[in-house]
Every structure is written in structure tokens, then in C-alpha cells.
Amino acid sequence: MNAPTPTRVWLNGRLVPSNEATISVFDRGFLFGDGVYEVVRFFDGVAVGMDLHTARLGRSLELTRISGFDLSSFQHICDELLRANSLSNAAVYLQISRGAAATRVHMPTPGMAPTVFACASATGALEELERPTLVRCAVMPDRRWHHCEIKSTALLGNLLPMLECADHGAEEAILIRDGLVSEGTSTNVFAVVRGQLVTPPVATTPPILNGVMRVRLLEACAQSGISCAVRPISEAELRTASEIILTASRRMFSSVIELDRTVVGLGTVGPVAARANAALVNRLRAECSPAHHGAPSATPILAS
């Protein structure tokens, strides 16, 4: 029986078979988690929120002082990966580490060339998002560092609550800091509180990640007349919310049916989630349509 054809990945400026891609053991991404990343979702070959992903990647690189990557090449890398792997509905993961030195030292060597790696994986079509996925969550304390607005590859602080929440029969943890909801381990959080959809602000102290699907859902709600407030959410409000929603570029849109083994609402997709998801799918369908492709996107909601 023939072995499956390896996927092709992007490594430092070229496409290579995944089984031939190698990175130095002294790469700082491996040794220190000294790198940043982005995940972009594609539908029919069109990226969702590439402008937002590129801007956020630039900000992550700036805050971590990683230099040497041309942001204008991001789209090209994605296009090459989709073409090489014959994909149209896919997620592209891009990781940039500070690079590799001659040995392991804490202080980076000046002028290091970054290591740029990207891979693509098949995902579902836009039509598969028309009904939200269901997820069980647990509440966990947010013990992570204070720069969550950076998409750092050092994700141990996210992985530990994810592992712990599995012991509670949950697939995702919603993190609480100083009595307020921050975000999930890999998601942004929305809740229906006293009939209104609300989501935490990203410009908090410390800040949280401004997810691209968070931005697109806020835009979709505004376009569809769904009231959505950006304000702090207390743990008490989360626990009594009639609906809880998670968004992310991979997960896209999920309705939370349990929180700490307690049923949320009716234990299924709620009415606000159904409307919000439909609005989001319509927003994404318009963004990925041939008529829209290449046109300027809506004004991004970045400061909320």
C-alpha cells in the first residue's frame, strides 16, 4: 500500500513536503516559545478578515520586537499553500519565530533572521456554519501573562486550563480575572445578559485578544440590527446568562450548552445565537463572494 502524499508546507520562503521540513533545535520558537502566529480561515479560496489578521500580526511582531518579515507576503504565502495542497475551504496557520542562534542563550542575538513556517488544513464549507456547534464550558481563573493581545506561540497558560476543564467534562474554559470575564483559552466570549448580547472590551488592563470572528460578529450584529454592547461582564452575569456564545477563526461560532455542568438556557442554540449566527454567516458569505473579493472590507472594530 502506497504511503499518503505528504502535504506541502511553507518554510523560509519556499514550499517543501511536510516530511522534509526541518527547523534548527536552537530555534527560539522551540526553546522559548519566542514567536507569534495567526490562523486565517478560507472559504472557496477567499480569506476572511485578511486585513485584520495582517494588522494583528504586524502588531504582534512590533510588540515582540521580531523583525525581518514582510507583511505584504502573508497573502501570497496563503495562496501558495492552498494551490499546492489543492484546497479551497481551509485554515492556514502561520508562525514566525525570532529565529535560530548558534546555541541556547536567553538574550536574542541582534540581526537574527526569523523562521517563517506555515501550513494549511482542510476545513468545512461556509454552508456547514449555518447551525452553530454546541460546546460545554467550565470557568477557570485567568492566570496568564499580561500581554494576551499578542498571539504568542507560548501558549502554556492557555493549555493548562484547557487540560483542567477536560476533568470537568468540558471542551473549553472561560477565563475569569478579577471577577470579570476575559476570554476562552482559544475563543472570544459573548453572553446574553438581561436580553442583550454583550462581549468584553479588548482594551482592558490587561488587554485580551481581538479575535477576527469577534470583529466580524460585531459588524454582523450592527448590520442586522442586533443590539450588542461592548462592556465588562462579571462572573455572576456569565453564570446567569440566558445564552453564551464563543467565536474563533477555527471554531467560528459555538453555542455554550453547559457551564460547570449546569445547563445554559434551554441547553441548545438560543434565539439570540440563532439570529447572530445567521447574521455572521451572511456577513462572511458577502465577504467571500466574487463581487466583494478584492473590495475594501467594512471598517474594522478594533478599539472596542
C-alpha positions as CSV (number, residue, x, y, z in Angstrom):
1,M,0.0,0.0,0.0
2,N,1.4,3.4,-1.0
3,A,2.1,5.9,1.7
4,P,-0.1,9.0,1.6
5,T,1.3,12.0,-0.3
6,P,2.8,14.4,2.3
7,T,1.2,17.9,2.5
8,R,3.3,20.8,1.3
9,V,4.2,23.4,3.9
10,W,5.9,26.8,3.7
11,L,9.2,27.2,5.3
12,N,11.5,30.2,5.0
13,G,10.4,31.3,1.6
14,R,9.6,28.1,-0.2
15,L,7.2,25.2,-0.4
16,V,8.5,21.8,0.8
17,P,6.9,18.4,1.6
18,S,6.0,18.3,5.2
19,N,8.2,15.2,5.8
20,E,11.2,17.1,4.6
21,A,10.7,20.4,6.5
22,T,13.3,20.8,9.3
23,I,13.9,23.6,11.8
24,S,17.0,24.0,14.0
25,V,16.9,22.7,17.5
26,F,18.2,26.1,18.5
27,D,15.2,27.9,17.1
28,R,13.9,30.3,19.7
29,G,10.3,29.3,18.9
30,F,11.2,25.7,20.1
31,L,13.4,26.7,23.0
32,F,11.5,29.7,24.4
33,G,8.1,29.9,22.7
34,D,9.6,33.1,21.2
35,G,7.3,33.6,18.3
36,V,3.9,34.8,17.1
37,Y,1.2,33.2,14.9
38,E,-2.0,33.8,13.0
39,V,-4.8,31.4,11.8
40,V,-6.7,32.5,8.7
41,R,-9.9,30.8,7.6
42,F,-10.6,30.5,3.8
43,F,-13.9,29.8,2.1
44,D,-13.8,29.0,-1.6
45,G,-10.3,30.3,-1.7
46,V,-11.1,33.7,-0.1
47,A,-9.7,34.7,3.2
48,V,-12.0,36.0,6.0
49,G,-10.6,39.2,7.5
50,M,-7.1,39.1,6.0
51,D,-6.8,42.8,6.6
52,L,-7.5,42.2,10.3
53,H,-5.1,39.2,10.5
54,T,-2.3,41.1,8.8
55,A,-2.8,44.2,11.1
56,R,-2.8,42.0,14.2
57,L,0.3,40.0,13.0
58,G,2.1,43.3,12.5
59,R,1.2,44.5,16.0
60,S,2.3,41.1,17.5
61,L,5.6,41.4,15.7
62,E,6.0,45.0,16.8
63,L,5.3,44.2,20.5
64,T,7.7,41.3,20.5
65,R,10.3,43.2,18.5
66,I,10.6,40.4,15.9
67,S,11.8,41.9,12.6
68,G,12.6,40.7,9.1
69,F,9.1,39.5,8.0
70,D,7.4,41.3,5.1
71,L,3.7,41.6,6.0
72,S,2.8,42.0,2.3
73,S,3.9,38.4,1.7
74,F,1.2,37.0,4.1
75,Q,-1.5,36.7,1.4
76,H,1.0,35.2,-1.1
77,I,2.1,32.5,1.3
78,C,-1.6,31.6,2.0
79,D,-2.4,31.5,-1.7
80,E,0.7,29.3,-2.5
81,L,-0.3,26.8,0.3
82,L,-3.9,26.5,-1.0
83,R,-2.7,26.0,-4.5
84,A,0.0,23.4,-3.6
85,N,-2.4,21.4,-1.5
86,S,-5.5,21.7,-3.8
87,L,-7.6,23.4,-1.0
88,S,-10.3,26.0,-1.2
89,N,-12.0,25.6,2.2
90,A,-9.1,25.7,4.6
91,A,-7.4,27.1,7.7
92,V,-3.8,28.5,7.2
93,Y,-1.6,28.6,10.2
94,L,1.4,31.0,10.0
95,Q,4.1,31.0,12.7
96,I,7.0,33.4,12.9
97,S,9.8,32.8,15.5
98,R,12.6,35.2,16.2
99,G,14.9,32.6,14.5
100,A,17.8,30.3,15.5
101,A,21.1,31.3,17.1
102,A,24.3,29.2,17.4
103,T,23.4,28.0,20.9
104,R,20.8,28.5,23.6
105,V,21.0,31.9,25.2
106,H,18.3,34.0,26.7
107,M,19.1,37.3,25.1
108,P,18.5,37.2,21.4
109,T,21.4,37.8,19.0
110,P,20.9,41.1,17.1
111,G,20.0,40.7,13.4
112,M,18.6,37.2,13.6
113,A,16.6,36.1,10.6
114,P,13.1,35.0,11.6
115,T,11.9,31.4,11.0
116,V,8.7,31.6,8.9
117,F,6.5,28.5,8.8
118,A,3.0,28.0,7.5
119,C,0.7,25.1,6.8
120,A,-2.8,24.6,5.5
121,S,-5.5,22.1,6.6
122,A,-8.9,21.4,5.1
123,T,-12.0,22.8,6.9
124,G,-15.7,22.8,6.3
125,A,-17.5,25.0,3.7
126,L,-19.4,28.1,4.7
127,E,-22.7,26.2,4.4
128,E,-21.7,24.0,7.3
129,L,-21.8,27.0,9.6
130,E,-25.5,27.7,9.2
131,R,-26.2,25.9,12.5
132,P,-23.9,26.7,15.5
133,T,-21.8,23.9,17.0
134,L,-22.6,23.1,20.7
135,V,-19.9,23.2,23.4
136,R,-19.6,22.6,27.1
137,C,-17.5,25.0,29.1
138,A,-16.0,25.4,32.6
139,V,-15.0,28.5,34.4
140,M,-11.3,28.8,35.3
141,P,-9.1,31.5,36.8
142,D,-7.1,33.5,34.2
143,R,-3.5,33.1,35.4
144,R,-1.9,34.0,32.1
145,W,0.6,36.8,31.5
146,H,-0.5,40.4,30.8
147,H,0.0,40.7,27.1
148,C,-2.8,38.5,25.8
149,E,-3.3,40.9,22.8
150,I,-0.2,39.3,21.3
151,K,-0.8,36.0,19.5
152,S,2.2,34.4,21.2
153,T,3.2,30.8,20.4
154,A,4.0,30.4,24.2
155,L,0.5,29.0,24.9
156,L,1.1,27.0,28.1
157,G,-1.1,29.4,30.1
158,N,-3.9,28.6,27.7
159,L,-3.2,24.9,27.5
160,L,-3.3,24.3,31.3
161,P,-6.9,25.5,31.8
162,M,-7.9,23.6,28.7
163,L,-6.4,20.4,30.2
164,E,-8.1,21.1,33.5
165,C,-11.5,21.8,32.1
166,A,-11.5,18.3,30.5
167,D,-11.6,17.0,34.0
168,H,-14.9,18.9,34.4
169,G,-16.5,17.3,31.3
170,A,-15.9,20.5,29.2
171,E,-14.2,21.2,25.9
172,E,-13.4,24.9,26.6
173,A,-12.6,27.1,29.6
174,I,-13.9,30.6,30.1
175,L,-11.3,32.5,32.0
176,I,-12.1,35.0,34.8
177,R,-9.7,37.7,36.0
178,D,-10.5,40.0,38.9
179,G,-14.1,38.8,38.8
180,L,-14.6,39.7,35.1
181,V,-14.8,37.5,32.0
182,S,-11.6,37.8,29.9
183,E,-11.9,35.2,27.1
184,G,-11.7,31.5,26.4
185,T,-8.4,29.6,26.0
186,S,-8.8,30.0,22.2
187,T,-12.0,31.9,21.8
188,N,-13.8,35.2,22.5
189,V,-16.9,35.2,24.7
190,F,-20.3,36.7,24.1
191,A,-23.2,36.4,26.5
192,V,-26.9,37.3,26.6
193,V,-27.4,39.3,29.8
194,R,-30.9,40.6,30.6
195,G,-31.9,40.1,26.9
196,Q,-28.9,41.9,25.4
197,L,-25.9,40.4,23.7
198,V,-22.7,41.7,25.4
199,T,-18.9,41.0,25.0
200,P,-15.9,42.1,27.0
201,P,-13.8,45.0,25.7
202,V,-10.4,44.2,24.3
203,A,-8.7,47.4,25.6
204,T,-8.8,46.3,29.2
205,T,-5.9,46.1,31.7
206,P,-4.6,43.6,30.9
207,P,-5.9,43.5,27.3
208,I,-7.4,40.5,25.6
209,L,-7.1,39.3,22.0
210,N,-9.3,41.0,19.5
211,G,-10.4,38.0,17.5
212,V,-11.2,38.4,13.8
213,M,-14.5,36.5,14.3
214,R,-15.3,38.7,17.3
215,V,-14.9,41.7,15.0
216,R,-17.0,40.1,12.2
217,L,-19.8,39.2,14.6
218,L,-19.9,42.7,16.0
219,E,-20.1,44.0,12.4
220,A,-22.8,41.5,11.5
221,C,-24.9,42.4,14.5
222,A,-24.6,46.1,13.7
223,Q,-25.7,45.4,10.1
224,S,-28.6,43.2,11.1
225,G,-30.0,45.4,13.9
226,I,-29.0,43.0,16.7
227,S,-28.2,45.0,19.8
228,C,-24.7,44.1,21.1
229,A,-22.9,46.0,23.9
230,V,-19.1,46.0,24.5
231,R,-18.7,46.2,28.2
232,P,-17.2,44.2,31.1
233,I,-19.1,41.0,32.0
234,S,-19.0,39.9,35.7
235,E,-18.7,36.2,36.6
236,A,-22.1,36.4,38.2
237,E,-23.6,37.7,34.9
238,L,-21.9,34.9,33.0
239,R,-23.3,32.3,35.3
240,T,-26.9,33.7,35.0
241,A,-26.7,34.5,31.2
242,S,-29.5,33.0,29.2
243,E,-27.1,32.3,26.3
244,I,-23.3,32.1,25.9
245,I,-21.5,32.2,22.6
246,L,-17.9,31.5,21.6
247,T,-16.2,32.8,18.4
248,A,-12.8,31.9,16.9
249,S,-11.3,31.6,13.4
250,R,-11.3,27.7,13.6
251,R,-14.4,27.2,15.8
252,M,-16.2,30.1,14.1
253,F,-19.4,30.2,16.2
254,S,-20.5,27.9,19.0
255,S,-23.4,28.0,21.5
256,V,-22.4,27.0,25.1
257,I,-24.9,24.5,26.4
258,E,-23.3,23.8,29.8
259,L,-21.2,25.9,32.2
260,D,-19.6,24.0,35.0
261,R,-22.1,21.1,34.3
262,T,-25.1,23.5,34.7
263,V,-27.3,23.8,31.6
264,V,-27.2,27.2,30.0
265,G,-30.6,28.4,28.9
266,L,-32.5,25.6,27.2
267,G,-29.4,23.6,26.6
268,T,-29.4,24.2,22.9
269,V,-28.9,27.1,20.4
270,G,-30.8,30.0,21.8
271,P,-32.8,32.6,19.8
272,V,-30.2,35.3,20.0
273,A,-27.4,32.9,19.0
274,A,-29.5,31.7,16.0
275,R,-30.0,35.3,14.8
276,A,-26.4,36.3,15.4
277,N,-25.0,33.2,13.7
278,A,-27.3,33.8,10.7
279,A,-26.1,37.4,10.5
280,L,-22.4,36.2,10.8
281,V,-22.8,33.7,8.0
282,N,-24.4,36.3,5.8
283,R,-21.6,38.7,6.6
284,L,-19.0,36.0,5.7
285,R,-20.9,35.0,2.6
286,A,-20.8,38.6,1.3
287,E,-17.1,38.9,2.2
288,C,-16.3,35.7,0.3
289,S,-18.5,36.4,-2.8
290,P,-16.8,37.1,-6.1
291,A,-18.3,40.6,-6.2
292,H,-16.8,41.5,-2.8
293,H,-13.4,39.8,-3.4
294,G,-10.8,42.5,-3.7
295,A,-13.1,45.3,-2.4
296,P,-12.3,47.1,0.8
297,S,-13.7,45.5,3.9
298,A,-16.0,47.2,6.3
299,T,-14.4,49.5,8.9
300,P,-12.9,47.1,11.4
301,I,-14.0,47.4,15.0
302,L,-10.6,47.4,16.8
303,A,-10.9,49.7,19.8
304,S,-13.9,48.3,21.5
